[in-house]
Amino acid sequence: MTNKWNDKSWQRDFLNMKSHSPSDAKLLMGGVKGLKDAWRLGVLHVEYERLKRKQMQQDQ
């Protein structure tokens, strides 16, 4: 599996999955500005993967 670093499809999908704080929504839409943002985006991606797995299991 290849990962394109500029692929933001998961970010748009995650924005529609649940409500977010204004700072998280801005990060998901605008992108990373520094190390702290990169760390937070990584945390949000892990949460997205967890919710996506849960959603897929409910669909089966």
Biotite code that builds the C-alpha atoms (Angstrom):
import biotite.structure as struc

atoms = struc.array([
    struc.Atom([0.000, 0.000, 0.000], chain_id="A", res_id=1, res_name="MET", atom_name="CA", element="C"),
    struc.Atom([1.371, 3.377, -0.909], chain_id="A", res_id=2, res_name="THR", atom_name="CA", element="C"),
    struc.Atom([0.649, 6.495, 1.074], chain_id="A", res_id=3, res_name="ASN", atom_name="CA", element="C"),
    struc.Atom([0.414, 9.850, -0.641], chain_id="A", res_id=4, res_name="LYS", atom_name="CA", element="C"),
    struc.Atom([1.311, 12.518, 1.893], chain_id="A", res_id=5, res_name="TRP", atom_name="CA", element="C"),
    struc.Atom([-0.857, 15.136, 0.200], chain_id="A", res_id=6, res_name="ASN", atom_name="CA", element="C"),
    struc.Atom([-3.975, 12.911, 0.186], chain_id="A", res_id=7, res_name="ASP", atom_name="CA", element="C"),
    struc.Atom([-6.568, 14.705, 2.322], chain_id="A", res_id=8, res_name="LYS", atom_name="CA", element="C"),
    struc.Atom([-9.542, 12.443, 1.585], chain_id="A", res_id=9, res_name="SER", atom_name="CA", element="C"),
    struc.Atom([-9.438, 10.941, 5.078], chain_id="A", res_id=10, res_name="TRP", atom_name="CA", element="C"),
    struc.Atom([-9.492, 14.447, 6.567], chain_id="A", res_id=11, res_name="GLN", atom_name="CA", element="C"),
    struc.Atom([-12.660, 15.415, 4.672], chain_id="A", res_id=12, res_name="ARG", atom_name="CA", element="C"),
    struc.Atom([-14.240, 12.084, 5.591], chain_id="A", res_id=13, res_name="ASP", atom_name="CA", element="C"),
    struc.Atom([-13.298, 12.536, 9.264], chain_id="A", res_id=14, res_name="PHE", atom_name="CA", element="C"),
    struc.Atom([-14.769, 16.059, 9.349], chain_id="A", res_id=15, res_name="LEU", atom_name="CA", element="C"),
    struc.Atom([-18.125, 14.560, 8.380], chain_id="A", res_id=16, res_name="ASN", atom_name="CA", element="C"),
    struc.Atom([-17.961, 11.661, 10.845], chain_id="A", res_id=17, res_name="MET", atom_name="CA", element="C"),
    struc.Atom([-18.240, 13.665, 14.074], chain_id="A", res_id=18, res_name="LYS", atom_name="CA", element="C"),
    struc.Atom([-18.084, 17.157, 15.491], chain_id="A", res_id=19, res_name="SER", atom_name="CA", element="C"),
    struc.Atom([-14.656, 18.663, 16.122], chain_id="A", res_id=20, res_name="HIS", atom_name="CA", element="C"),
    struc.Atom([-13.216, 21.534, 18.089], chain_id="A", res_id=21, res_name="SER", atom_name="CA", element="C"),
    struc.Atom([-12.557, 24.661, 16.007], chain_id="A", res_id=22, res_name="PRO", atom_name="CA", element="C"),
    struc.Atom([-8.798, 24.135, 16.264], chain_id="A", res_id=23, res_name="SER", atom_name="CA", element="C"),
    struc.Atom([-9.033, 20.517, 15.096], chain_id="A", res_id=24, res_name="ASP", atom_name="CA", element="C"),
    struc.Atom([-11.342, 21.458, 12.218], chain_id="A", res_id=25, res_name="ALA", atom_name="CA", element="C"),
    struc.Atom([-8.905, 24.189, 11.154], chain_id="A", res_id=26, res_name="LYS", atom_name="CA", element="C"),
    struc.Atom([-6.026, 21.698, 11.291], chain_id="A", res_id=27, res_name="LEU", atom_name="CA", element="C"),
    struc.Atom([-7.945, 19.130, 9.243], chain_id="A", res_id=28, res_name="LEU", atom_name="CA", element="C"),
    struc.Atom([-8.867, 21.699, 6.601], chain_id="A", res_id=29, res_name="MET", atom_name="CA", element="C"),
    struc.Atom([-5.723, 23.832, 6.568], chain_id="A", res_id=30, res_name="GLY", atom_name="CA", element="C"),
    struc.Atom([-2.909, 21.417, 7.230], chain_id="A", res_id=31, res_name="GLY", atom_name="CA", element="C"),
    struc.Atom([0.158, 21.290, 9.421], chain_id="A", res_id=32, res_name="VAL", atom_name="CA", element="C"),
    struc.Atom([2.112, 24.414, 10.379], chain_id="A", res_id=33, res_name="LYS", atom_name="CA", element="C"),
    struc.Atom([4.594, 22.905, 12.824], chain_id="A", res_id=34, res_name="GLY", atom_name="CA", element="C"),
    struc.Atom([5.603, 19.948, 14.969], chain_id="A", res_id=35, res_name="LEU", atom_name="CA", element="C"),
    struc.Atom([2.695, 20.335, 17.394], chain_id="A", res_id=36, res_name="LYS", atom_name="CA", element="C"),
    struc.Atom([0.223, 20.321, 14.493], chain_id="A", res_id=37, res_name="ASP", atom_name="CA", element="C"),
    struc.Atom([1.861, 17.233, 12.990], chain_id="A", res_id=38, res_name="ALA", atom_name="CA", element="C"),
    struc.Atom([1.569, 15.407, 16.303], chain_id="A", res_id=39, res_name="TRP", atom_name="CA", element="C"),
    struc.Atom([-2.103, 16.390, 16.683], chain_id="A", res_id=40, res_name="ARG", atom_name="CA", element="C"),
    struc.Atom([-2.897, 15.395, 13.096], chain_id="A", res_id=41, res_name="LEU", atom_name="CA", element="C"),
    struc.Atom([-1.363, 11.984, 13.799], chain_id="A", res_id=42, res_name="GLY", atom_name="CA", element="C"),
    struc.Atom([-3.601, 11.588, 16.847], chain_id="A", res_id=43, res_name="VAL", atom_name="CA", element="C"),
    struc.Atom([-6.641, 12.574, 14.777], chain_id="A", res_id=44, res_name="LEU", atom_name="CA", element="C"),
    struc.Atom([-5.685, 10.063, 12.079], chain_id="A", res_id=45, res_name="HIS", atom_name="CA", element="C"),
    struc.Atom([-5.510, 7.243, 14.634], chain_id="A", res_id=46, res_name="VAL", atom_name="CA", element="C"),
    struc.Atom([-8.967, 8.257, 15.911], chain_id="A", res_id=47, res_name="GLU", atom_name="CA", element="C"),
    struc.Atom([-10.252, 8.317, 12.311], chain_id="A", res_id=48, res_name="TYR", atom_name="CA", element="C"),
    struc.Atom([-8.950, 4.796, 11.677], chain_id="A", res_id=49, res_name="GLU", atom_name="CA", element="C"),
    struc.Atom([-10.578, 3.541, 14.900], chain_id="A", res_id=50, res_name="ARG", atom_name="CA", element="C"),
    struc.Atom([-13.953, 5.086, 14.013], chain_id="A", res_id=51, res_name="LEU", atom_name="CA", element="C"),
    struc.Atom([-13.726, 3.829, 10.417], chain_id="A", res_id=52, res_name="LYS", atom_name="CA", element="C"),
    struc.Atom([-13.056, 0.259, 11.613], chain_id="A", res_id=53, res_name="ARG", atom_name="CA", element="C"),
    struc.Atom([-15.993, 0.488, 14.015], chain_id="A", res_id=54, res_name="LYS", atom_name="CA", element="C"),
    struc.Atom([-18.221, 1.819, 11.230], chain_id="A", res_id=55, res_name="GLN", atom_name="CA", element="C"),
    struc.Atom([-17.188, -1.019, 8.884], chain_id="A", res_id=56, res_name="MET", atom_name="CA", element="C"),
    struc.Atom([-17.907, -3.647, 11.532], chain_id="A", res_id=57, res_name="GLN", atom_name="CA", element="C"),
    struc.Atom([-21.398, -2.208, 12.079], chain_id="A", res_id=58, res_name="GLN", atom_name="CA", element="C"),
    struc.Atom([-22.073, -2.296, 8.333], chain_id="A", res_id=59, res_name="ASP", atom_name="CA", element="C"),
    struc.Atom([-21.331, -6.044, 8.130], chain_id="A", res_id=60, res_name="GLN", atom_name="CA", element="C"),
])
